Amino acid sequence: GHETTATTLTWAFYCLANAPWIEAKMLEEIERVCPGRSPTIEDVEKLEWCKAVVQEALRLYPPVPLLPRQAREADEIGGVKVKGGDLIMIAPWLMHRATDLWEKPTHFLPERFMGNAKINPYVYFPFAVGPRICPGMNFGLFEATLCLAILIRRFRVKPRAGSAGK
């Protein structure tokens, strides 16, 4: 799963490059949790902003944008009749941007994952959901959060002048 973590980190840096106020909150948190040193495994649980940035990057830019499934039996989904054996494509990219499921769905708002936020696993599922959920989900979140925290202390990504929105 290293390519999905790399993709997630790429999008996290892209989002942070366009939201310097979030980057500042992350850096403040890292300095408070790990004063004068790089974050370690023991620090990850305390890096709430870092984890929320990863989760929000996964919401906006899921590394696996389509999840194919096969219907076991005939059913009806959203008014569409499905036969047993039909291939069904589930699109996290679309669900994660649905205006009826998310407030400001196209905005980068990591705070939606902070505190005691209750996120419906059938609305937010960058690692799939149910019996086919990614077995590396917890490791992937942990790894991406730690990597982001380590890298953001040393590097900044800045949009090139005139490149915004392109």
C-alpha positions as CSV (number, residue, x, y, z in Angstrom):
1,G,0.0,0.0,0.0
2,H,2.9,2.4,-0.3
3,E,1.5,4.0,-3.5
4,T,-1.8,4.9,-1.8
5,T,0.1,6.5,1.1
6,A,2.3,8.4,-1.3
7,T,-0.8,9.6,-3.2
8,T,-2.5,10.6,0.0
9,L,0.5,12.6,1.1
10,T,0.7,14.3,-2.3
11,W,-2.9,15.5,-2.0
12,A,-2.4,16.5,1.6
13,F,0.5,18.7,0.7
14,Y,-1.5,20.1,-2.2
15,C,-4.4,21.0,0.1
16,L,-2.0,22.5,2.7
17,A,-0.3,24.6,0.0
18,N,-3.7,26.2,-0.6
19,A,-4.6,26.5,3.1
20,P,-1.7,28.1,4.9
21,W,-3.8,28.7,8.0
22,I,-4.3,24.9,8.4
23,E,-0.6,24.4,7.8
24,A,0.1,26.9,10.6
25,K,-2.2,25.0,13.0
26,M,-0.5,21.7,12.2
27,L,3.0,23.2,12.8
28,E,1.8,24.7,16.1
29,E,0.5,21.3,17.1
30,I,3.7,19.5,16.2
31,E,5.8,22.0,18.1
32,R,3.5,21.6,21.2
33,V,3.5,17.8,21.0
34,C,7.2,17.4,19.9
35,P,9.1,20.5,21.0
36,G,12.3,20.8,19.0
37,R,12.3,17.2,17.6
38,S,10.7,15.1,14.9
39,P,7.5,13.3,15.7
40,T,7.7,9.6,16.6
41,I,5.3,6.7,16.8
42,E,4.5,7.6,20.3
43,D,3.3,11.1,19.2
44,V,0.8,10.1,16.5
45,E,-2.2,9.9,18.8
46,K,-1.7,13.5,20.0
47,L,-1.4,14.9,16.4
48,E,-5.1,15.6,15.9
49,W,-4.6,18.2,13.2
50,C,-2.2,16.0,11.3
51,K,-4.6,13.1,11.3
52,A,-7.5,15.3,10.4
53,V,-5.6,16.7,7.4
54,V,-4.9,13.1,6.2
55,Q,-8.5,12.1,6.6
56,E,-9.8,15.2,4.8
57,A,-7.3,14.7,1.9
58,L,-8.6,11.1,1.7
59,R,-12.2,12.4,1.6
60,L,-11.4,14.9,-1.2
61,Y,-9.0,12.7,-3.2
62,P,-9.5,9.0,-2.3
63,P,-6.6,7.0,-3.7
64,V,-9.0,4.4,-4.9
65,P,-11.8,6.4,-6.6
66,L,-13.9,3.4,-7.7
67,L,-14.8,0.2,-5.8
68,P,-16.2,-2.5,-8.0
69,R,-18.7,-5.0,-6.4
70,Q,-20.8,-7.7,-7.8
71,A,-24.5,-8.1,-6.8
72,R,-25.2,-11.4,-5.1
73,E,-28.8,-11.3,-6.0
74,A,-31.4,-9.1,-7.7
75,D,-32.1,-5.9,-5.9
76,E,-33.0,-2.2,-6.4
77,I,-30.6,0.5,-5.6
78,G,-31.8,4.1,-5.8
79,G,-34.6,3.2,-8.1
80,V,-32.3,1.2,-10.4
81,K,-33.0,-2.5,-10.8
82,V,-29.9,-4.7,-10.4
83,K,-29.7,-8.4,-11.4
84,G,-27.7,-10.9,-9.5
85,G,-24.2,-11.0,-10.9
86,D,-24.3,-7.4,-12.1
87,L,-21.2,-5.3,-11.6
88,I,-21.8,-2.2,-9.4
89,M,-19.3,0.6,-9.2
90,I,-19.2,2.5,-5.9
91,A,-17.5,5.9,-6.2
92,P,-16.0,7.3,-3.0
93,W,-15.0,10.4,-5.0
94,L,-18.6,11.2,-5.7
95,M,-20.0,10.2,-2.3
96,H,-17.4,12.2,-0.5
97,R,-18.5,15.3,-2.5
98,A,-22.3,14.8,-2.3
99,T,-24.0,18.0,-1.2
100,D,-26.7,16.1,0.6
101,L,-24.2,14.3,2.7
102,W,-21.5,16.9,3.5
103,E,-21.5,20.5,4.5
104,K,-19.3,22.4,2.0
105,P,-18.3,19.2,0.3
106,T,-15.7,20.7,-2.1
107,H,-13.9,22.7,0.7
108,F,-10.8,21.5,2.5
109,L,-12.0,21.4,6.1
110,P,-10.0,19.0,8.2
111,E,-11.8,20.2,11.4
112,R,-14.8,18.1,10.3
113,F,-12.7,15.1,11.5
114,M,-11.6,16.6,14.9
115,G,-12.9,16.2,18.4
116,N,-15.7,13.7,18.8
117,A,-16.8,13.9,15.2
118,K,-19.0,11.1,14.2
119,I,-18.5,10.2,10.5
120,N,-20.9,7.7,9.0
121,P,-18.7,4.8,7.6
122,Y,-21.2,4.5,4.7
123,V,-20.7,8.1,3.7
124,Y,-16.9,8.3,4.2
125,F,-15.1,5.2,3.0
126,P,-11.7,5.8,1.5
127,F,-10.7,2.3,2.6
128,A,-14.0,0.8,1.5
129,V,-16.4,-0.5,4.2
130,G,-17.9,-3.7,5.5
131,P,-16.3,-7.2,5.0
132,R,-14.1,-5.9,2.1
133,I,-12.6,-3.0,4.1
134,C,-8.9,-2.5,3.6
135,P,-7.0,-4.6,6.2
136,G,-4.3,-2.0,6.2
137,M,-6.6,0.9,7.1
138,N,-5.3,1.6,10.6
139,F,-1.7,1.2,9.5
140,G,-2.2,3.4,6.5
141,L,-3.8,6.2,8.5
142,F,-1.0,5.9,11.2
143,E,1.8,5.9,8.6
144,A,0.4,8.8,6.6
145,T,-0.1,10.9,9.7
146,L,3.4,10.3,11.0
147,C,5.0,10.8,7.6
148,L,3.1,14.1,7.1
149,A,4.1,15.3,10.5
150,I,7.7,14.5,9.9
151,L,7.8,16.0,6.4
152,I,5.8,19.2,7.2
153,R,8.4,20.2,9.8
154,R,11.1,20.4,7.2
155,F,9.4,21.1,3.9
156,R,6.8,23.5,2.4
157,V,4.9,23.1,-0.8
158,K,4.0,26.5,-2.3
159,P,1.8,27.0,-5.4
160,R,3.8,28.5,-8.3
161,A,2.6,32.1,-9.1
162,G,-0.1,32.0,-11.7
163,S,-0.8,28.3,-11.3
164,A,-3.8,28.4,-8.9
165,G,-6.8,26.5,-10.1
166,K,-5.0,25.0,-13.1
